[in-house]
Amino acid sequence: MAIEFTDQTTADEVGTALTNEIRGKTVLITGATVGGLGAEAAMVLAKHQAKLIILACRRVEAVFETINKIKQEVPDANLRPLILDLASLASVRDAAKRVNEYAEPIDVLINNAGVMAPPYFLTEDGFEGQLATNHLGPFAFTNLIMPRILASLTGSPRIVNVSSTVHWLSPIRYDDPGFQEGKTYNNFIAYGQSKTANILFSKELSRRYKDQGLLAFSLHPGGIQTNLLRHFDIAKVLQEGVKDYKGNSFDLTAIKWKSIQVGTATHLVAAFDPSIADQNGSFLEDAQVHNELARPDALDPQNAKRLWELSELLLAGKI
């Protein structure tokens, strides 16, 4: 009988329920900084005897802060630092090279890192910052380390891409993903586009690699007060609301606000719950599969294939 998780289930409760699935696994988590969902997921995995947890952070200080915090609670946790700046393809290449040299295959990749609604910026590679950090960087990194993922001895490795309900703000702007080089930039619509990309990426991964046993999922963790919100005044945004790509109001107050513990539960369900294996490519929310809560275009197979091809075109010659 499948375990029933709810919108109030904590990460610790999921960890306890799925301890047999977690034990002995090698897991790579991006964006594993203290105070965020990635570090919380790593803490739970350490408690439940994951074989190896690879913590990917942009800054050296951040990754060792997470390692030290986890070691305080789980002294024998097997943790490995990885420096990865998803806004830099040079960093992505370097990190992927390091992962590909590991003796251990990757059983689970959780693409958790991201940036939310900053002012317009271009990356060193010439891409709009949110699309680069939230999609193109993870897309490149995931594909570069795919041989190590498919080498998983479990026979069914998983990739989890952390999206957001705010993906409803925008579909993929296939003809203008960069907002006319910033001239028509809207920070929340750009965020929405990048989060739609996360869902489509999982959908296409599930199609391309299903015959090799790969499972891929996307998710909305809930509204969480983490440093992801550092680029804007959340109280002001909640009061004023935001507009979607059509100019319609999007009610942010309808988002379920959760603790980090409850928010991280959905990460762990997506990464380890055996009962969802037959729903490959699905979108999760509240620690359950909820495809009906995603934009229909974000789960459309043709859109998923189109985004993959656009991503390859944008990255051609760069990775």
C-alpha positions in Angstrom: 0.0 0.0 0.0 1.4 3.4 -1.0 2.3 5.8 1.8 -0.1 8.8 1.9 1.9 12.0 2.2 0.0 15.4 2.6 0.6 19.1 2.4 1.6 19.0 6.1 4.1 16.1 5.9 7.6 17.0 7.0 10.9 16.0 5.3 11.8 14.1 8.5 8.6 12.1 8.2 9.3 11.3 4.5 12.8 10.3 5.4 11.6 7.9 8.0 9.0 6.4 5.6 11.4 6.1 2.8 14.5 5.2 4.8 15.1 2.0 2.9 15.0 3.9 -0.4 17.5 6.5 0.8 20.0 4.1 2.5 23.0 3.4 0.3 22.2 6.0 -2.4 24.6 8.5 -3.9 22.8 11.9 -4.2 23.9 15.1 -5.7 22.1 18.3 -4.6 22.6 21.7 -6.1 22.0 24.9 -4.1 22.8 23.2 -0.8 23.3 26.4 1.2 22.3 26.6 4.9 18.8 27.9 5.4 17.6 26.5 2.1 15.8 23.5 0.8 18.8 21.8 -0.6 20.7 21.8 2.7 17.6 20.6 4.5 17.2 17.7 2.1 20.9 16.8 2.6 20.4 16.8 6.4 17.6 14.3 6.2 19.4 12.1 3.7 22.4 12.1 6.1 20.2 11.0 9.0 18.9 8.1 6.8 22.3 6.8 5.8 22.7 7.9 2.2 25.9 6.4 1.0 27.3 9.7 -0.3 25.8 13.2 -0.5 27.5 15.6 -3.0 26.7 19.2 -2.0 27.0 21.7 -4.9 27.2 25.4 -4.0 28.4 28.5 -5.8 30.7 29.5 -3.0 33.3 27.5 -1.1 32.3 29.1 2.2 28.7 28.1 1.7 29.3 24.5 1.0 31.6 24.0 4.0 29.0 25.8 6.2 26.5 23.2 5.2 29.0 20.3 5.7 29.8 21.5 9.2 26.2 21.9 10.1 25.3 18.4 9.0 28.4 16.9 10.6 27.3 18.4 14.0 24.1 16.2 13.8 25.4 13.3 11.8 29.2 13.0 12.4 29.6 10.0 10.2 27.8 11.5 7.2 29.7 11.0 3.9 29.7 14.5 2.4 31.5 15.8 -0.6 31.8 19.5 -1.7 31.3 20.6 -5.3 31.7 24.1 -6.5 29.1 24.9 -9.1 28.0 28.3 -10.4 25.1 27.6 -12.7 25.2 31.1 -14.2 28.7 30.3 -15.6 29.1 27.6 -18.3 32.8 27.5 -17.5 31.9 26.5 -13.9 29.3 24.1 -15.1 31.9 22.4 -17.4 34.5 22.2 -14.5 32.0 20.8 -12.0 30.7 18.2 -14.5 34.3 17.1 -15.3 34.9 16.5 -11.6 31.6 14.5 -11.2 32.5 12.4 -14.3 35.8 11.5 -12.6 34.0 10.2 -9.5 34.2 6.5 -8.9 30.6 6.5 -7.7 27.7 6.8 -10.2 24.9 9.2 -9.3 21.7 7.6 -8.2 19.7 10.8 -7.6 20.3 14.4 -8.9 18.2 17.1 -7.3 18.5 20.3 -9.3 17.5 22.6 -6.5 19.6 25.8 -7.0 18.1 28.8 -8.5 17.6 32.6 -8.5 14.2 34.4 -8.1 13.2 37.6 -9.7 16.4 39.7 -9.6 16.9 42.9 -11.7 17.9 42.2 -15.3 21.4 40.8 -15.7 23.3 39.0 -18.5 25.6 36.1 -17.6 29.2 36.0 -18.8 27.9 33.7 -21.6 25.4 36.3 -22.8 22.2 34.8 -21.5 19.4 36.4 -19.5 20.3 35.6 -15.9 17.2 33.7 -14.7 16.9 31.5 -17.8 20.7 30.8 -17.5 20.8 30.0 -13.8 17.5 28.2 -13.5 17.4 26.3 -16.7 20.3 26.5 -19.1 22.9 25.8 -16.4 21.1 22.8 -15.0 20.3 21.6 -18.5 24.0 21.7 -19.4 25.2 20.2 -16.1 22.6 17.4 -16.2 23.5 16.4 -19.7 27.2 16.5 -19.1 27.0 14.1 -16.2 24.3 11.9 -17.7 26.7 9.0 -18.2 27.3 8.9 -14.4 23.5 9.1 -13.7 22.7 6.3 -16.2 25.5 4.2 -14.6 23.5 4.0 -11.4 23.4 0.4 -10.1 19.8 0.9 -9.0 18.6 0.6 -12.6 16.2 3.5 -12.0 18.1 6.7 -11.3 16.1 9.9 -10.7 16.4 13.5 -11.7 14.4 16.1 -9.8 14.0 19.7 -11.1 12.6 22.2 -8.5 10.1 24.4 -10.2 7.4 26.7 -8.7 3.7 27.4 -8.9 4.9 30.8 -10.2 5.6 29.0 -13.5 2.0 30.1 -14.3 3.3 33.6 -15.0 4.8 32.6 -18.3 5.1 29.9 -20.9 8.4 29.6 -22.8 9.1 32.6 -25.0 10.5 30.5 -27.8 11.0 33.4 -30.1 12.3 35.8 -27.5 13.6 34.0 -24.4 15.9 37.0 -23.6 13.3 39.7 -23.5 14.8 41.7 -26.4 18.1 41.8 -24.6 16.4 43.2 -21.5 14.4 45.9 -23.2 11.1 44.2 -22.3 12.3 42.5 -19.2 10.0 41.7 -16.3 11.7 40.0 -13.4 8.7 37.8 -12.4 7.7 36.9 -15.9 11.3 35.9 -16.6 11.2 33.8 -13.4 7.9 32.2 -14.5 9.5 31.3 -17.9 12.5 29.6 -16.2 10.2 27.6 -13.9 8.1 26.4 -16.8 11.4 25.3 -18.3 12.1 23.1 -15.2 8.8 21.2 -15.8 9.4 20.8 -19.5 12.9 19.6 -18.9 11.7 16.9 -16.6 9.1 15.9 -19.1 11.6 15.5 -21.9 14.1 13.7 -19.7 11.4 11.2 -18.8 10.8 10.6 -22.5 14.3 10.5 -23.8 15.7 8.2 -21.2 12.8 6.1 -20.0 14.1 3.0 -21.9 17.3 3.3 -19.8 15.4 3.4 -16.5 15.6 7.1 -15.8 12.8 8.7 -13.8 12.4 12.5 -13.9 10.1 14.7 -11.9 9.4 18.4 -11.3 7.8 20.0 -8.3 6.6 23.1 -6.4 7.8 23.0 -2.8 5.4 25.7 -1.6 6.1 29.2 -0.6 9.2 29.1 1.6 10.9 32.0 3.3 14.5 31.4 2.2 17.3 33.5 0.8 15.7 32.9 -2.6 13.5 35.9 -1.8 16.5 38.3 -1.3 16.0 40.3 -4.5 12.7 41.9 -3.6 10.5 43.0 -0.7 8.2 40.0 -0.3 5.6 41.9 1.8 5.3 44.6 -0.9 5.0 42.0 -3.6 2.3 40.1 -1.7 0.4 43.3 -1.2 0.7 44.6 -4.7 0.6 41.2 -6.6 2.2 40.5 -9.9 1.0 40.3 -13.5 1.4 37.3 -15.8 2.6 37.5 -19.4 -0.9 38.5 -20.5 -1.2 41.3 -18.0 -3.6 39.4 -15.7 -3.2 39.5 -12.0 -1.6 36.6 -10.3 -2.6 36.1 -6.7 0.5 35.3 -4.7 -1.5 35.3 -1.5 -3.0 32.0 -2.6 0.3 30.3 -2.4 0.6 27.9 0.5 3.4 29.2 2.8 5.4 26.4 4.4 8.3 25.8 6.7 11.5 24.6 5.2 10.9 21.1 6.7 7.5 20.8 5.1 8.7 22.3 1.8 11.5 19.9 1.5 9.2 16.9 1.9 8.2 17.2 -1.8 11.9 17.1 -2.8 12.3 13.7 -1.0 9.1 12.2 -2.3 10.1 13.1 -5.9 13.5 11.7 -5.4 12.7 8.4 -3.6 9.1 7.4 -3.4 8.7 4.1 -5.2 4.9 4.5 -5.5 5.3 7.3 -8.1 7.6 5.4 -10.4 4.8 4.7 -12.9 4.1 8.5 -13.2 7.4 9.4 -14.8 7.7 13.0 -16.0 5.0 14.2 -13.5 4.7 17.5 -11.5 4.5 17.2 -7.7 3.1 19.6 -5.1 2.2 19.0 -1.4 4.3 15.7 -1.5 2.1 14.1 -4.1 1.7 14.0 -7.9 -0.5 16.9 -9.0 -0.2 17.2 -12.7 -3.5 19.2 -12.8 -1.7 22.0 -10.9 0.8 22.6 -13.7 0.2 24.7 -16.8 -1.0 22.3 -19.6 1.6 23.7 -21.9 4.3 22.9 -19.3 3.5 19.2 -19.5 3.0 19.1 -23.3 5.4 16.6 -24.9 5.8 18.7 -28.1 6.7 21.8 -26.0 9.2 19.7 -24.0 10.9 18.5 -27.2 10.9 22.1 -28.5 12.5 23.5 -25.4 15.2 20.8 -25.5 16.0 21.7 -29.0 16.0 25.5 -28.2 18.3 24.8 -25.3 20.7 22.9 -27.4 20.7 25.7 -30.0 21.4 28.3 -27.4 24.2 26.3 -25.9 25.7 25.1 -29.2 29.5 25.6 -29.1 29.4 26.7 -25.5 29.6 23.4 -23.6 
